[in-house]
């Protein structure tokens, strides 16, 4: 029962009924080319459709053989529309004797989290305020204009960095504005033009990160390219296997020279162009090239080619520091491990933490100081995170799930402390195991 070759018979059998499946059967279909998922107790064969999935094939593959109901709800604002596209993929449902959740998840917690989401929807927490995003767009354009007017001054560099920082965090939430105004040109303009980046590349990475945060082989953000070992499991694994690409016991020191300075100017820049060419994202590539054309047309006439290149790389260098510290303060110090098949709330809470609220922290992080709410509700406009936070904290208290909130300085310091601890674990395993 449940074999790939039996699907047609089960769907179009003489009794005209779909099949029923156990979790054991569903969990056999996890490999590329043979992937099933469960959403709201219905079983779907997504083996071929994953290639056409707008969010990318990997994010569905991460849930192959699992209950994907919570992720499905989190990522799709219009559930009724998506369900229509899923109908041809339906092959059956779970047997009546099977629980709705797999892997012994806490059914009461899952149900209460679903009720919380419905409550927040009823309170309007998922509704956009277009004025909020338009004001931020105006903020970006104003900073850019000021930078152009100050091209002869060192202040220009500061303004350009602030422009890039603001647009980077606006783009995390600009999808919400896109749903509100249905303006794809605005989406591309805000997300691509100010950064010279690829919306397709960013979505591909970011969706996976939200779907399985801090999970090795599923979250691209914890793929450290052997430059660092993170968490408590990977360092020991590398140490036992005698893997030593770098002296990891000193990673908390060389992090300052490898992580923040190089992520955007070197790694992201290479990966963006490689991804666009490899996957044929020609529209993204055209928008990306238009950014570089605009930049050099604006600045070479004032600085010349050499100093315009220097300015460009200096801004990227500063932006990279800003981006790395703000994004990693909520993740690197948290639990990083292989797949544990946890429920949505528990999985997100062990991988994320919040930074205390203040006007400066809100601006500095682009409201990503509410990282927990950002991960639990990825389609929630960021101006509503503060409204959801007390409800999430109360639910966590009810089920004993740790809800962490730190100071900004404490969060920054925890990045270094966690890297140092991971390095010590690696060294101990490397020398003694």
N, C-alpha and C positions, 0 to 999 in steps of 0.2 A: 504494500500500500504506500502511495506517495511517490513512487518512482516517476522520473521525468517522462518516460515513454507511456505512462498510463494516464497522463493528464487529460488528453482528448477524450478517452473513453469515460473518464469519470465525469467530465463536464457534459458530454452529449450522450450519455448512456441511455438505455431504453426507458429507464424510469424518468429521464428528463430532469434529474436533480443533481445538484453539485455534490461533491464529496465532503466528507467530514474527516478531520485529521486530529491526531494527538500532537502534543508539543514535541514528543520524541520524533515524529515523522517530519515536522516542520524544521526541526533543528538539523536534519540531514542535508538541507539545501542551503548551503552557505558558500559554495565555491563559485568562482567566476563562470558564467554561462549556465548556472543552475542555482538561482537564488529566489527564495520565497520570503515574504514578510507577513506579519499579522498586524492588521489595523482594525480596532474595534471588533475583535474576535473573527473577522473575516480573513481568509487566507488568499494572498495574491502571489502569482508567479510573475516576478519582475525581471526574469533572466535576460530577456532581449530588450525590454523597454528601458533598462537602466542607461543605455547609451543615449537615449533621447530625453532623459530627465533634466529639466532646466537647472536644477541645483547641482548637477554633476553626478556621474555614475558612482563615485566612491562613497558618497554620503549614504546612499541606499545600501551599498555593499556592506557598510559598517553595521547595518541592522539586519542583514540576512540571517534567517533562522530565528529571529527574535520578534518580540512584540514591539512594534514601532509606533504605537498609538500616541504616546506622549510627544515623541519627536514630530510626528505627522501634524499634530495639533499646534505645536509650538512654531513650526516653520511656515504654515499656510494660513494666511489671513482669511481667505474665502474657501472654507472647507467644502461647501456644497459644490462649487465649481470643480474642485480637484476630484471629488468623488465621482463625478461624471466621467472624467478621463480614466479613472481607475476601473470602471466597470468591465471593460474587455479583459482585464488582467485577473479578474476574480475567478478562483478555481474551487472555492468551497469555504468552509468555516470550521472552527474548532468544535470538537465533539462536546456535547452538553456536559459531560462529566469533567471536562478540562477547565482549570481555572483561567480567568481572563489574563492574568499576568504569568509570565514565565520566570524561571530561575528563583522561585520562592520569594518573590518581591512582596513587600507589605501591602496587601490589597487595600487596607484601611487608609494608609498614607496616600496611596495612588488616588483613591477616590476623593479624599479630602483636598488633595492638590487640584484635582479636576474641578471640585466645587469652588476652590479659591479663584481659579482662573475665571470661572463663570461669574463670580461675584465682582471681580475686577472689570470684566467686560461690561457688566451691568452698570458699574460706576463710571464708565466712560474712560477708563485708563488706557484703552487701546485706540482711542480716537486721536487723530492728529490735530495739532494746532498749526496750520500752514504759516501763520504769521511768525511763529517761533523759528521755523526753518528759513523763511524769507529774510528775517532779520539777521540770521547767521550768514546767509548768503551775502547780504549786504555788508556784513562785517568782513567777509573774505574780500569782496571787491574793494572795500574801502582801504584795507591794509595793502592790497596790491597797488591801488592808485597812489597811496602815500609812498610806497617803495619806489614807484616810478618817478615821483616828483623829487625824491631824495637820492637819485642815482649817484650824485657826486659825494654823498655822505656815507660814513660807516653805518649810520642809522638804517640805511637801506637793507643791510644784511640782517639786522634784527627784525625789521618789518617783514622781510621775505620769510624768515624762519617762522614768525608768528602766523603769517598767511598759510604756510604749509601745515603748521600744527593745527590750526583751526579747521582747514578744509579736510584734513585727515580724519578728525573726529566727527565732523559733520557727515562725512561719507559713510561712517558706521551706521548712522540713523537715516541717511537720505532715502533709503528704500521705503521708509515710512511715509516720507513726503511724496515719493513716487506713487504709492498706493492712493494717496489722498488726492493728488492733482492729475494723475495719469499723464504725466509729461515726461516721456522718455528722454527728450532733449535736455530737460533740466537735470535728469538723473545722470546722463553722460557728462554734461557740463560740469556739475559739481564734483562728480566722482573721478573724472578722468582729466579734464583740462587743467585744473590747478596743480596736478601732481605728475602728469606724464606717466600715469599708471594704466593698468588694464582692469576694467570692471570685471571681466570674465575671470581673470586670474585671481583677483581679490575674493570674489564670491566663492570660487572653488576652494580656496584655502579657508576662508572664514566660516563657511557653512560646516566644513568638517570639524573645525575647532569647536564650534558651538554644539555640534551633534555628539562629540565624544571628547570633551576637554580633558587634557592631561592624560590621555590614554595612548600608550606607545603603539605605533603602527597605524593609528587612526587619526590622531591629532597632529597635523603637520607642524604645529607650533612647538612641539617637544622633540622634533627631529633636529638635533643639535649638530648634525654632520660630523660627529665624533670630536667636535671641539670642546664639548662639555659633557659631563655625566650629571644627571639630575635625579632628584628624588632619593629614595632609599633602596630601591630594587636594582635599577640599572648600574649604579656604582659597584655593587657587590657582584653583579653578573659580569661586568667588564673585568673586575679584579680577579675573579676565579678563573676566567678564560685568559688571563694575562694580556688583556688588550690595553695598549698604551700608545695612543696616537699623540698624546700630549701629556705633560705632567699634571694630571688632574688634581693632585693634592695642592696645586698652586692656582687652580682655576679661578678662585675668588680674587686673585690678584690680576691675572691676565684678562679677566672679564672686562676690565676697564679699557683695555686696548683692543679687544677683539669684538666684544658684543655691541655696545652702544655706538662705537665709531663706524663699524663696517656693515651693519645689517642692511641699511637702506642704500648707501652709496655703492656697495659692492654686491652683496648677495641678492637683494631684492631687484636691483637694476638688471643683473644678469638673468635672474629667474623670470622677470616680467617679459623681456624680449624673447627668451627661449620658449616660454609658454605660448606667447602669441603666434610665433612662427610655427612651432610644433603642432599646435591645434588649429591653425588656420584662422585665428581671430583677426581677420584683416580690417574690420571696422575699428576694433580697439587699436590696432596698430596705426591706422590712419589718424585717429584722434591723438594717440601718443606722439606721433611724429609732429602733428600740428602744434603740440605744446612746445617741443624743442624749437620749432621754426619761430614761433611767437617769442619765445624767450630770447633767442639769439638776435632776432630782428630788433628787439627792444634794447638789449644791453650792449651789443657789440659796437653800436654807433657811439656809445658813451665811454666804454672801457677798452674796446678792441677785443679781438678774439681771445687772446691769452688770459686777460684779467676777467673776461666774462666767464670763461671756463673755471677759473679759480673761484669766482663768486658762486657759480652753480654748485661746485663740489663742497664749498664751505657751508652753504645753506643745507645741502643734503646731509653733511656731517653733523651739523647742529640739530637738524630735524630728527636724525637717527637717534641721537641721545635722548631727546624728548620722548620719542615714540617707544623706545625700548624700556626706559624706566617706568613709564606710565602703564604700558600694557603688561609688563612682566611682574610688576609688584603684586598683582593679584593672582598669579599663577605659579611662578617658579617656586615660591616657598610652600606651596600647597602639595597635596598628595599627587604623586605622578607614578602611574603603575600600568600594568597590562589590563586588558578588559576584565571587569568584574561583574558585568551585567546587572548593574544597579538600576533602581527606579530613577526617573528624571530628576526629582528633587535631590535625592541623596548623591547622585553622580555629580550634579552641578555644585553642590555645597562643599564636597570634599576637594573640589578643584578650583574654587574661587573664594575670594573674600572681598569685603567692602573697605573703603577708606572713608573716614568720618566726613560728614557733610560740612561744608563751609562755602561761602561765595567763591573764595579762591580755588578750593579743591574742585568745585563744580566746573569752573572755567578751565582750570589747568588740565583736567582730565577729560574734558568734554562730557561731563556727567557719567563717565565710566568709573567714578568712585563708587557707584552703585553697580558693581560688577556682578553681584549675585542676581539682582533683578534683571540685569541685561542678559544674563545667560538663561535664566528661567523663562523669560518672556522676550525672545529675540525680535519679535515684531512690535513690541510696545515702544511708543515714542519715548525718547529719553527724558523729555520734560515731565514725564509721569512716574519715573522710577521712585521718587521720594514718596509718592502716594501708596505704592505697592509695598514698600519696604516694611512697615509695621505689621502688615498682614502676613508677609512671608516669615518674619521673625517669630510671630505668634505660632504659626504652624510648625516651625522648627522646634520651638520650645515644647510643643505638645508631644512630639515624637522623639525628642532627645537628639535631634540633628544639630550639630554645631554651626552656629551662625557667627562668623568672625568679622569683626570690624577693627581696623587699625588706624593709627595716625599716619599721615603721609610720610613723615620721616621714618617711623617704625617699619612701614611697608618697604621703603627703599632699603633700609638696613637689613631686613629679612632676606632680600635677594642675595646679598653677600654672605650672610650667615648660612643660608641654605646651601649655597655653592660650596662654602668651606666645609660644612658637615658632609655633603656628598663626596667631596674630595677625600676627606678622612676615611669614609667608608670604603672608597675605592682602594686607597693605599693599604689599609688593613687587610682587605681581601687579596690584594695583589701580592703582599709579602707573606701572608700567613695561611692562606687557604688554597 
